[in-house]
Protein backbone atom coordinates (compact mmCIF):
# COMPACT_ATOMS: atom_id res chain seq x y z
CA UNK A 1 0.00 0.00 0.00
CA UNK A 2 1.11 3.53 -0.77
CA UNK A 3 0.75 6.12 2.01
CA UNK A 4 -1.24 9.28 1.34
CA UNK A 5 -0.42 12.59 2.97
CA UNK A 6 -2.48 15.67 3.73
CA UNK A 7 -0.80 18.53 1.90
CA UNK A 8 -1.68 22.21 1.87
CA UNK A 9 -1.07 24.22 -1.29
CA UNK A 10 -0.67 27.96 -0.74
CA UNK A 11 -2.06 29.50 -3.92
CA UNK A 12 -1.87 33.12 -2.78
CA UNK A 13 -1.88 35.15 0.42
CA UNK A 14 -5.51 34.28 1.14
CA UNK A 15 -6.00 30.86 -0.44
CA UNK A 16 -4.79 27.52 0.88
CA UNK A 17 -6.08 24.33 -0.72
CA UNK A 18 -5.86 21.05 1.23
CA UNK A 19 -5.29 17.90 -0.83
CA UNK A 20 -4.38 14.28 -0.13
CA UNK A 21 -1.67 12.81 -2.35
CA UNK A 22 1.09 10.18 -2.38
CA UNK A 23 4.60 11.46 -1.70
CA UNK A 24 5.73 10.92 -5.29
CA UNK A 25 3.19 13.50 -6.49
CA UNK A 26 4.91 16.28 -4.53
CA UNK A 27 7.56 17.14 -7.16
CA UNK A 28 4.76 18.00 -9.61
CA UNK A 29 3.01 20.20 -7.06
CA UNK A 30 6.27 21.90 -6.17
CA UNK A 31 6.95 22.58 -9.84
CA UNK A 32 3.49 24.07 -10.37
CA UNK A 33 3.10 26.11 -7.17
CA UNK A 34 6.71 26.61 -6.07
CA UNK A 35 8.61 24.67 -3.43
CA UNK A 36 7.85 27.30 -0.80
CA UNK A 37 4.07 26.89 -1.27
CA UNK A 38 3.73 23.14 -0.63
CA UNK A 39 3.19 22.48 3.10
CA UNK A 40 2.32 19.46 5.23
CA UNK A 41 -0.70 19.24 7.56
CA UNK A 42 1.34 20.96 10.29
CA UNK A 43 1.74 24.00 8.00
CA UNK A 44 5.47 23.40 7.56
CA UNK A 45 7.20 23.35 4.19
CA UNK A 46 7.46 19.82 2.83
CA UNK A 47 11.00 20.38 1.56
CA UNK A 48 12.12 21.33 5.07
CA UNK A 49 9.95 19.21 7.40
CA UNK A 50 8.82 16.28 5.24
CA UNK A 51 5.29 15.08 4.53
CA UNK A 52 4.23 14.46 8.11
CA UNK A 53 2.14 11.50 9.22
CA UNK A 54 0.23 9.46 6.65
CA UNK A 55 -3.48 10.22 6.45
CA UNK A 56 -4.40 6.98 4.70
CA UNK A 57 -3.20 4.67 1.98
CA UNK A 58 -4.16 3.25 -1.39
CA UNK A 59 -2.91 0.63 -3.81
CA UNK A 60 -0.94 2.40 -6.53
CA UNK A 61 -1.87 1.06 -9.94
CA UNK A 62 0.46 0.41 -12.83
CA UNK A 63 -0.94 3.38 -14.73
CA UNK A 64 0.16 6.13 -12.33
CA UNK A 65 2.25 7.76 -15.05
CA UNK A 66 -0.77 7.96 -17.37
CA UNK A 67 -2.91 9.30 -14.52
CA UNK A 68 -0.38 12.06 -13.89
CA UNK A 69 -0.23 12.89 -17.61
CA UNK A 70 -4.02 13.21 -17.71
CA UNK A 71 -4.09 15.31 -14.52
CA UNK A 72 -1.05 17.55 -15.04
CA UNK A 73 -0.23 17.29 -18.73
CA UNK A 74 2.43 15.26 -20.50
CA UNK A 75 4.90 18.16 -20.77
CA UNK A 76 5.02 18.82 -17.03
CA UNK A 77 5.24 15.12 -16.12
CA UNK A 78 8.10 14.60 -18.61
CA UNK A 79 9.83 17.74 -17.32
CA UNK A 80 9.71 16.47 -13.73
CA UNK A 81 10.10 12.69 -14.16
CA UNK A 82 11.26 12.14 -17.73
CA UNK A 83 9.54 10.10 -20.44
CA UNK A 84 7.25 7.18 -19.67
CA UNK A 85 9.17 4.24 -18.31
CA UNK A 86 11.84 6.45 -16.79
CA UNK A 87 13.67 5.07 -13.82
CA UNK A 88 13.05 8.23 -11.80
CA UNK A 89 9.28 7.79 -11.82
CA UNK A 90 9.36 4.02 -11.32
CA UNK A 91 11.76 4.46 -8.38
CA UNK A 92 9.59 7.17 -6.78
CA UNK A 93 6.51 4.94 -6.92
CA UNK A 94 8.41 1.87 -5.72
CA UNK A 95 10.01 3.76 -2.84
CA UNK A 96 6.63 5.03 -1.64
CA UNK A 97 5.20 1.51 -1.39
CA UNK A 98 8.03 0.37 0.90
CA UNK A 99 7.06 2.84 3.62
CA UNK A 100 4.93 1.55 6.53
CA UNK A 101 1.21 1.48 5.85
CA UNK A 102 -0.82 4.28 7.38
CA UNK A 103 -3.27 3.64 10.16
CA UNK A 104 -6.74 5.06 9.89
CA UNK A 105 -8.80 5.80 6.86
CA UNK A 106 -8.16 4.23 3.50
CA UNK A 107 -8.51 6.28 0.32
CA UNK A 108 -8.59 5.54 -3.36
CA UNK A 109 -7.27 7.75 -6.12
N, C-alpha and C positions, 0 to 999 in steps of 0.2 A: 504494500500500500504506500501511496505517496502522500506525505503530510501536506496539509493546506494551512496557510497562514493568513491572519487578518492583517491587511496592509491598508494604510491611509495615504491617498494621493492628494497632495496639496496642489490644487489647480491654480489658485490665486490667493490673495490675502484673505478672502472671505469664504472660500469654497474648499472643503476637504471631502473627498469621496472615499468611503470605506469599501474595500473589495476583499475577496478571499481567493487566493491564488497559490499554486505550488511555487516553491522557491526558484525553480528554473525559469519562471515567467518574469522574474524581477529585472533581468537585464533589458528586456523589451520596455518595461515601464520606466526604467531609469533613462533609457534612450529617448523616449517620448516626452516625459515630464521633467527630466533633469534629475541627477543623482540626489541633489539636495531636497527634492520634493517627494521622495518615496520613504515613508515612515512605517514603523511597526505599530502594533496596537498600543504600545506604551508611549507613542508620540516621539520616538527617537529615530534618527536616520538609520535606515537599514544598512547602509555601507559602513556605519560606525558601530552600531549596536547589534546587528544581526536581525533575524526575522522575528525573534521572540518565541513564545510557546505555540505549538501547533493548535489550530482551532478545529481540526478534523482531518479526514483523509479520504482519498479516493484511489481507484485503480486506474493508473495511467494507461491509456490505450496506445496501440502502435501507430496511431495516426495523429499524434500530438503535433508533429511538424505541420501537417496539413491544416489542423485546427488553428494553429498560430497564424499560418498564411491567410486563412479566411478571416480571422479576427483582426490582424494587424497589417496585413498586406505582405506580399512576397518580398518586395524590396527591403522593407525594414527587417524582416526575419532573416533574410540573406545577409544583410549588413551586420546584424548582431551575431548570428550563429553560423553563417556560411550557407552554402547550397545544401539541398536535401541530402541526407545521408552523411552529413559532416560529422566528424568525430566529436566536435565541440558540443553539438546538440545532444547526440546520443549519450555522451558522458554526463551531461547535466541531468538528463532524465534518469539515467542509471544511478547516479550518485544520490538523487533525491529519494529513490526507493529503498536505499540501504539505511536510511535514518529510521529511528524507532517510530512505530506507529503512534498516532495521536490518540489520546483518550477523549471520550466525549462524542460529540455528534459526528456523523459521517456525512459527507457531501459528494455529489457527483458533478462533474463538469460537462 
